[in-house]
Amino acid sequence: VHLVESGGGLVQPGGSLRLSCAASGFTFSSYGMTWYRQPPGKERELVARIGSLGDWTTYANSVKGRFTISRDNARNMVYLQMNSLKAEDTAKYSCNVFQTNYWGQGTQVTVSS
């Protein structure tokens, strides 16, 4: 199993970023996928999760209405569109195969003026 995140970077408050997670080595369309984040000095937290067919999603309260998780099973990709970013969204974002211990290496998102 291989998960590679991309799309992180430095963005001003109020800005947007789109994170991508490229998956390989397993039957992607059979698994839910989750985005987590770990802010500096804090515990890792769930950001958003999507069902295997993209038919359901769930979000942390802190990102509801600002972030959107989606997936493309034809391309083995999962995305996280992040809008109206805040300083408190600064973290390392990682994707995870639901109910497994498969993780990507993460991508850093820094929201700062």
SEZALO-903006 format. One record per residue: residue number from 1; x negated, y negated, z negated of N, C-alpha, C in turn. Coordinates in Angstrom, 1 decimal. Atoms other than C-alpha are relative to their C-alpha. Last residue first. Example, Ala and Ser with C-alpha at 12.3 -4.5 7.8 and 13.67 -1.06 7.14 Angstrom:
# residues 2
2|0.9|1.1|0.0|-13.7|1.1|-7.1|0.8|-1.1|-0.8
1|-0.9|1.2|0.0|-12.3|4.5|-7.8|-0.9|-1.2|0.0
# end
This chain:
# residues 113
113|0.2|1.2|-0.8|0.1|-36.2|-6.9|-1.4|-0.5|0.0
112|0.6|1.2|0.7|0.3|-32.7|-8.1|-0.1|-1.2|1.0
111|-0.9|1.2|-0.2|2.0|-29.4|-7.3|-0.5|-1.2|-0.8
110|0.3|1.1|0.9|-0.6|-26.6|-7.0|0.9|-1.2|0.4
109|-0.8|1.1|-0.3|0.4|-23.2|-5.5|-0.3|-1.1|-1.1
108|-0.2|1.1|1.0|-2.2|-20.5|-5.6|0.8|-1.1|0.6
107|0.4|1.2|-0.7|-1.8|-17.3|-3.6|0.4|-1.2|-0.9
106|-0.6|1.2|0.5|-1.7|-13.8|-5.1|-0.5|-1.2|0.9
105|1.0|0.7|0.8|-3.8|-10.7|-4.8|0.5|-1.4|-0.4
104|1.0|0.7|-0.9|-0.8|-8.6|-3.8|-1.0|-0.7|-0.9
103|0.1|1.4|0.1|0.8|-6.2|-6.2|-0.9|-0.5|1.1
102|0.8|0.5|-1.2|1.9|-2.6|-6.2|0.2|-1.5|0.0
101|1.1|0.8|0.5|2.9|-1.3|-9.7|-0.9|-0.5|1.2
100|1.3|-0.7|-0.2|6.3|-0.1|-8.6|-1.1|-0.9|-0.6
99|0.1|-1.2|0.8|9.9|-0.9|-9.5|-1.3|0.8|0.4
98|-0.9|-0.2|1.1|10.2|-3.6|-6.8|-0.1|1.4|-0.6
97|-1.0|-0.9|-0.4|7.2|-4.0|-4.6|0.8|0.4|-1.2
96|0.0|-1.3|0.6|5.5|-7.1|-5.8|1.0|0.9|0.6
95|-1.2|-0.8|-0.3|4.6|-10.5|-4.4|-0.2|1.5|-0.5
94|0.3|-1.3|-0.5|2.3|-12.9|-6.1|1.3|0.7|0.4
93|-1.2|-0.7|-0.5|2.4|-16.6|-6.8|-0.4|1.3|0.6
92|0.4|-1.0|-1.0|-0.4|-18.3|-8.8|1.2|0.9|0.3
91|0.2|-1.4|0.5|1.1|-21.2|-10.6|-0.6|0.8|1.1
90|1.4|-0.3|-0.2|2.1|-24.9|-10.3|-0.2|1.4|-0.6
89|0.1|-1.1|-0.9|5.9|-24.9|-10.3|-1.4|0.4|0.3
88|-0.1|-1.3|0.7|5.8|-27.1|-13.4|0.1|1.2|0.9
87|1.3|-0.3|0.6|4.5|-30.0|-11.3|0.1|1.4|-0.8
86|0.3|0.8|1.2|7.7|-29.9|-9.3|-1.3|0.4|-0.6
85|0.9|-0.5|0.9|8.6|-28.8|-5.8|-0.3|-0.9|-1.2
84|-0.1|0.9|1.2|11.7|-30.0|-4.2|-0.9|0.5|-1.1
83|-0.3|1.5|-0.2|11.6|-27.1|-1.8|0.1|-0.7|-1.3
82|0.0|0.8|1.3|10.0|-23.6|-2.0|0.2|-1.5|0.4
81|0.0|1.4|-0.4|10.7|-21.1|0.8|0.2|-0.8|-1.3
80|-0.6|0.8|1.1|9.6|-17.7|-0.4|-0.1|-1.4|0.5
79|0.4|1.4|0.0|9.0|-15.1|2.3|0.6|-0.6|-1.3
78|-0.9|0.6|0.9|8.9|-11.3|2.7|-0.5|-1.5|-0.2
77|0.3|1.3|0.6|7.4|-9.7|5.7|1.0|-0.4|-1.0
76|0.5|-0.4|1.3|7.4|-6.1|7.1|-0.5|-1.3|-0.8
75|1.4|0.5|0.1|7.9|-7.6|10.6|-0.7|0.4|-1.3
74|0.7|-0.3|-1.3|11.1|-5.8|11.5|-1.5|-0.3|0.0
73|0.4|-1.4|0.0|12.2|-5.9|7.9|-0.7|0.5|1.3
72|-0.1|-0.4|-1.4|12.1|-9.7|7.9|-0.5|1.5|0.0
71|0.9|-1.1|-0.6|12.7|-10.9|4.4|0.3|0.2|1.4
70|-0.5|-0.7|-1.2|14.1|-13.9|2.5|-1.0|1.1|0.4
69|0.7|-1.2|-0.4|13.7|-15.7|-0.8|0.7|0.6|1.2
68|-0.8|-1.0|-0.7|15.0|-19.2|-1.2|-1.0|1.1|0.4
67|0.8|-1.0|-0.7|13.7|-21.8|-3.7|1.0|1.0|0.7
66|1.2|0.6|-0.6|15.3|-25.1|-4.8|-0.8|1.0|0.9
65|-0.4|1.1|-0.7|18.9|-24.2|-5.7|-1.2|-0.7|0.7
64|-1.3|-0.1|-0.7|17.8|-21.8|-8.4|0.3|-1.4|0.7
63|0.3|0.2|-1.4|14.1|-22.3|-9.3|1.3|0.0|0.8
62|0.9|1.2|-0.2|14.2|-22.7|-13.1|-0.1|-0.3|1.5
61|-0.8|1.2|0.1|17.2|-20.3|-13.4|-0.8|-1.3|0.4
60|0.2|0.6|1.3|15.0|-17.5|-12.1|0.8|-1.3|0.0
59|1.0|1.0|0.2|16.5|-16.1|-8.9|-0.1|-0.4|-1.5
58|-0.1|0.5|1.3|18.4|-13.1|-7.6|-1.2|-1.0|-0.3
57|1.2|0.7|0.5|19.0|-11.9|-4.1|0.3|-0.5|-1.4
56|-0.2|0.7|1.3|21.3|-9.5|-2.4|-1.3|-0.7|-0.4
55|-1.4|0.3|0.2|21.8|-8.2|1.1|0.3|-0.5|-1.4
54|-0.2|1.4|0.1|18.2|-8.5|2.2|1.4|-0.4|-0.3
53|-0.6|0.4|-1.2|18.2|-4.9|3.2|0.2|-1.5|0.1
52|0.7|-0.6|-1.1|15.8|-3.8|0.5|0.5|-0.4|1.4
51|-0.2|-1.4|-0.2|17.2|-6.2|-2.0|-0.7|0.5|1.3
50|-0.9|-0.3|-1.1|15.6|-9.5|-2.8|0.2|1.5|0.2
49|0.0|-1.4|-0.5|14.0|-10.8|-5.9|1.0|0.1|1.1
48|-1.1|-0.4|-0.8|13.0|-14.3|-7.1|-0.2|1.4|0.5
47|-0.5|1.2|-0.8|10.7|-16.1|-9.5|1.3|0.4|0.7
46|-0.7|-0.2|-1.3|9.9|-13.5|-12.1|0.5|-1.3|0.6
45|-1.4|0.0|0.0|7.4|-14.6|-14.7|0.6|0.3|1.3
44|-0.6|-0.1|-1.3|3.8|-14.0|-15.5|1.5|0.0|-0.2
43|-0.3|-1.4|-0.5|2.7|-15.2|-18.9|0.6|-0.1|1.4
42|-1.3|-0.5|0.4|1.1|-18.6|-19.5|0.2|1.4|0.6
41|-0.1|-0.2|1.5|-2.4|-20.2|-19.6|1.4|0.6|-0.4
40|1.2|0.0|0.7|-2.1|-21.5|-16.0|0.3|0.1|-1.5
39|0.5|1.3|0.2|1.3|-20.6|-14.5|-1.3|0.1|-0.8
38|0.7|0.1|1.3|1.8|-17.0|-13.4|-0.6|-1.4|-0.1
37|1.0|1.0|0.1|4.3|-16.4|-10.6|-0.6|0.0|-1.4
36|0.3|0.4|1.3|6.4|-13.5|-9.4|-1.0|-1.2|0.0
35|1.0|1.0|0.2|8.0|-12.9|-6.1|-0.1|-0.3|-1.5
34|-0.1|1.0|1.0|9.9|-9.6|-5.8|-1.1|-1.0|0.1
33|1.2|0.7|0.1|10.7|-7.1|-3.1|0.2|-1.2|-1.0
32|-0.1|1.4|0.3|13.3|-4.5|-2.9|-1.3|-0.6|-0.2
31|0.3|0.6|1.4|12.3|-1.3|-1.3|0.4|-1.5|-0.1
30|-0.6|-0.9|1.1|13.4|1.0|1.5|-0.1|-0.6|-1.4
29|-1.5|0.2|0.0|12.9|-1.5|4.4|0.7|0.8|-1.1
28|-0.3|1.3|0.6|9.1|-1.6|3.6|1.5|-0.2|-0.2
27|-1.2|0.2|-0.7|8.5|2.1|4.1|0.6|-1.3|-0.5
26|-1.1|-0.7|0.6|4.9|2.1|2.8|1.3|-0.4|0.8
25|0.4|-1.2|0.8|1.4|1.2|3.8|1.2|0.7|-0.7
24|0.4|-1.1|-0.8|1.9|-2.4|4.8|-0.2|1.2|-0.8
23|0.1|-1.4|0.7|3.3|-5.6|3.5|-0.3|1.1|1.0
22|0.1|-1.1|-1.0|2.7|-9.2|4.5|-0.2|1.3|-0.6
21|0.6|-1.2|0.5|3.8|-11.8|1.9|0.1|1.1|1.1
20|-0.3|-1.2|-0.7|4.6|-15.3|3.0|-0.7|1.2|-0.7
19|0.9|-1.1|0.3|4.9|-18.5|1.0|0.4|1.2|0.9
18|-0.6|-1.3|-0.3|6.7|-21.5|2.4|-1.1|1.0|-0.2
17|1.0|-1.0|-0.5|5.8|-24.9|0.9|0.8|1.3|0.3
16|-0.4|-1.4|-0.3|7.8|-28.0|0.3|-1.1|0.8|0.4
15|0.4|-0.7|-1.2|7.3|-31.4|-1.3|0.5|1.4|0.2
14|-1.0|0.2|-0.9|9.1|-33.2|-4.1|-0.2|0.6|1.4
13|-1.3|-0.2|0.5|5.9|-33.4|-6.1|1.1|-0.4|1.0
12|-0.5|1.1|0.9|2.9|-33.5|-3.8|1.4|0.4|-0.6
11|-1.1|0.8|-0.5|1.5|-30.3|-2.4|0.4|-1.0|-1.0
10|-0.2|1.2|0.8|-1.8|-28.4|-2.8|1.2|-0.8|0.6
9|0.8|1.2|-0.2|-1.9|-24.9|-1.4|0.4|-1.1|-0.9
8|0.1|0.9|1.2|-0.1|-21.6|-1.0|-0.9|-1.2|0.4
7|-0.9|1.1|-0.1|0.9|-20.1|2.4|-0.1|-1.0|-1.2
6|0.6|1.2|-0.6|-0.4|-16.6|2.1|0.9|-1.2|-0.1
5|-0.7|1.3|0.0|0.2|-13.4|0.3|-0.8|-1.1|0.7
4|0.8|1.1|-0.1|-1.2|-10.0|1.3|0.9|-1.3|0.0
3|-0.8|1.2|0.1|0.3|-6.8|0.1|-0.9|-1.2|0.1
2|0.8|1.2|-0.2|-1.3|-3.4|1.0|1.0|-1.2|0.0
1|-0.9|1.2|0.0|0.0|0.0|0.0|-0.9|-1.2|0.0
# end
